[in-house]
Amino acid sequence: MIRNYKVTYKIDHLDSKPSVDYFECFYEMQEFVSSEKARRIQFTVDHSPYLVSESDLADLNASENDLIKIEEV
């Protein structure tokens, strides 16, 4: 059985038009989510006027996880 994956990734919790991507392979989907999450976190760190602590990074990671929805379709 072929499984396809739908990834919905919001910009923030109020995003009414999130990005939606489809993947045929679990590993492609996993790689996309991982790289996109890392890119967004790095952007936040790079543009923060404050020093970002390990605790802040953990909070950013948790916040990004809340914006991702993965479904098998």
Rosetta blueprint (number, residue, H / E / L):
1 M L
2 I L
3 R L
4 N L
5 Y E
6 K E
7 V E
8 T E
9 Y E
10 K L
11 I L
12 D L
13 H L
14 L L
15 D L
16 S L
17 K L
18 P L
19 S E
20 V E
21 D E
22 Y E
23 F E
24 E L
25 C L
26 F H
27 Y H
28 E H
29 M H
30 Q H
31 E H
32 F H
33 V H
34 S H
35 S H
36 E H
37 K H
38 A H
39 R H
40 R H
41 I H
42 Q H
43 F H
44 T H
45 V H
46 D H
47 H L
48 S L
49 P L
50 Y L
51 L L
52 V L
53 S L
54 E H
55 S H
56 D H
57 L H
58 A H
59 D H
60 L H
61 N H
62 A H
63 S H
64 E H
65 N H
66 D H
67 L L
68 I E
69 K E
70 I E
71 E E
72 E E
73 V L
